[in-house]
Amino acid sequence: GTPLGSVQNEECRIDSLTQSWAVLSGRAQRRRAERAMDAVRSNLVRREAQMVLLLTPPFDRTPQDPGYIKGYLPGLRENGGQYTHAALWAVIALARLGQGDEAMELFHMLNPINHTRTGEGIERYRVEPYVVAADVYAHPQHVGRGGWTWYTGSAGWMYQAAIEALLGLRPQGAVFAIDPCIPARWDGYRMEWRRGATVYRVSVVNPEHHCAGVSSAEVDGVAVDPRAIPLLDDGATHEVVVVLGEASSLSAEVPRLRTTEAT
């Protein structure tokens, strides 16, 4: 019954897991969810080091026993370093709140290639620039050094954060949704998605420079619900156009394209 991750604690005063999952679980009211992620940005994001810490301050002298993580030196791995699983959940949580500028900023921080763009960065990071590191050190003597690579499930979470949370492509049974959360400065983007023998050429346009919200969507010139675009197993190429803007209430009269059962 002893609290951790509380302002009452001298060590582990905040942990990003509870902040992000307050949003991802859908349990927090909007204002509280926003405050939770504001606290992540204020306390756990280290812009100068391009890192997102798991918790701070790290465990060191506390008589409390939080488990094995206290066996790591302060600032290493789960004990106050960047633990990339949790950092990516923070990206997804920000996207869930429609905060595309902040979500993309954190995503770029976590992208390993951005840690190795200079000789100085390579010397500091010291692991491969083409795989996701499970952790990045925040220990004062090794700030920014990559930890374990080639085994972390956070690689899959980075892919999911990019494709589903930021670019907004989410297959859901017999349909898929396009619901992006991107930086407001983006004019839009294009992507090509192949599913079986069918190709979807998706163009997202952002004329009013919103981070999130879909005002309309079309498939081959026919209006569709962007939350439920039918998956067509017909071997053809389909043009999907999605316009970002103030999300309108979608009419029940929006026609549904006929789906074809997979064979």
N, C-alpha and C positions, 0 to 999 in steps of 0.2 A: 503493500500500500504506500510505498514511498515514491513521491512524484519525481520524474526525470523530464528534461526538456521544458522546464518551467522557469519563470523569472525568479523563483525562490532558490534555484540552484546556482552555485558558484561555477560549476562545470556542467556542460551540456544544458545550457540555458535555452537553446532552441535546436530542434531537429527537423530537417526538411521533410522527413517522411510524414509526420503528422500534419504539417502545413499543406503539402501537396495532396495528401489523401483526404483531407477535409474537403477539397474541391472535387477530386476524382470520384469519391464515393457518392457525391451528390447530397450529402447530409448537411453541409453548411449553407446557411442563407447567403445570398449574394454578397452583401456587405461584409460579412464575416469571412467569406472566402477570399474576397479582394484584400482584406486586411492580413489574412494569413500569408498570401503571396507577397504583399508589401514587406512583410517581415523577412521573408526569404531574401528579397532583393537588398534589404537594408543590412542584414546580418550575415548572410551566407554567400553572397556573390562577391567574388574578388576580381574586379575588372582588371586591375593591374597585372594579376597573375593569370587571367583568363580561366578561372576556376569557379566551381559551385560546390561549396563544402557540404558535407553531410550534417555536421553538427558543430556547435561552438559554444563555449570554449571546450577543448578536448578534455577527456578524463586524464587526470594526473595524480592528484593527492587526495581525492575524495575517499572517505571511508566506505562509500557505497560500492557495491559490486555489480556493475552492469553486465558482467559476463566476459567472454574472451576478448572483446575489443579493447579492454583496458590493458591487455598484454602488449598491444602495439604502443610505440612511443607516441606522444601527442603530435598530431598532424599527419600520422601515417594511416593509410587505408580507412577503415570505418571510424577510427578514433580521431575525427576532426580533419581528415583529408577529404578529397573529392571521391565519393563513391558513385561511379557513373550511372548505375541503375537509378539511384535516387535523384541524381541531377537531371536525368531524362524525364523522370516523372514530373519534375518541376516544369520542364518545357511543356509537357502535355497539359499540365494543370493551367499554365498561363494561356495556352491555346484554347482550352475549354472556356476560359473567361473572355475570350475574344481579344486578348492582348498580344496582337501579332508582332508588334515591334519588339517587345520584351522577349517573347518566345523565340523569335529568330535570333536575337542577340545571344541568348543563352545557348541556342543550338550551335551557333558559330563558335562559341567558347569551347564546346565539347567536341567539335570536329577535329580529329587528330592532325589533319593536314595544316590547320591554322596554328598549331604549336611548332611547326617545323619549316616555316617560310623563310627563316633567316639562319645563318650559321650559329648565331647566339641561341636561337630557339632550339635548334637541333642539339646543341651541346647541353642545354638545360633539360629537354624532354627525354632524350636518350633511349627512346623505344621507337618502334616502327610508326611511320606517319600514315600508314594505309590500313591499320586495324584499330579498333576501339580498345583503349586501355580500361581495365576494370576499375582502376583507381589512379589518382594523381596526388602526389605528396604536397602537403602544406607545411611540413616541418621546416622551421626557419633555415636550416642548412641545406634543404633539398627542395625548395619551393618550385613547383612546376615540373618535377620529374615524374615521368610516367611509371606506373607500377606494372602489374601483371597484364599480359596480352595473350591473345590467341585462345582464350578459354571462356570469355565472359558472355553471359546472356544479355548484357547491356548492348551488344552489337545489334541484336534483334530489336531491342527497344529503340535504338537510334533510328533504325529503318522505319519502324512503326511511327515514331514521332515525325519523321520527315514526310512519309507518304500519307498517313491518316490524319495526324493532328495538324500539320502545317499545310500541305497541299490538299488535304481534305477528301482524298479518295478512300471510300470505305465500302467494300462489298458486304452485303447483308442478305444472305440467302439468294432469292431469285432477282434481287434488285441491287443497285449500288447508289451511294450518295456522293455528291460533290459539295463539300461544306468547308471551304478553306479558312485558314487564319494566317494571314501574311502581313508583312510590313505595309503600312499605309502608303509608303512611297512607291510601291510596285505598281506599274501600269497593268500588270497581269502576268500570265505565264501560259505555257503550253506543255502538254505531256501526251505521250502515246502509250496506251495500255492495251496489251494483247491478252485476251482471255480465250483459251482454246484457239479456234480458228478465226475468231472475231477480233477486229481491231477497233478501238475507240480513240479517236483523235480529239483530245479535250483542249479547248481554248477557254481560259478564264480571263475575263476583262474587268478592269477596276477603274471605270471612268471617274468616279467621285473619290477615289483613294480612301476606301474603307479598309479596316483590318479584317473584318468579318461581316457576315450577313449576305445572303443571296437574294437578289430581287427577281431573277428569272433564269430559266434554263430551257434549252431546246436540244432535241436530238433530230438531226437531219431536217431542221426547219420546223419541227413540230414541238409545241410547248409541252413541257413535262414538269413533274414535281421533282426538284433537285434532291429531295430526300429519298426518293424511290424511283430511280431511273431503271427501267427494265433491262435485264441482261438478255441479250439476243444472241442465241447460239446459231447464227446463220452463215458464218464464214465471210461476212461482208465487212466493209470499213464504214464506220458511222462517225459523223461529225457532231460533237457535243460542244455547245456554247453555253457558258455560265457567266452571268453578269452579277458582280458584287454590288451591293447597295443596301438600302433599307429593306429588311426582309418584309415582304408583303404577305398578307394572309392569302394562302393559296386556295384558289377556287376549287370546289368539287367538280367543276366542269372541265378542269384540265384533262385532256384526253390521255389515256394510257396506251402506250405502244404494246402491240401483241408480242408476247414472249414465245419462244420456241423451245420445247423440251430438248434437253441434251440427249444425244443418242450414243 
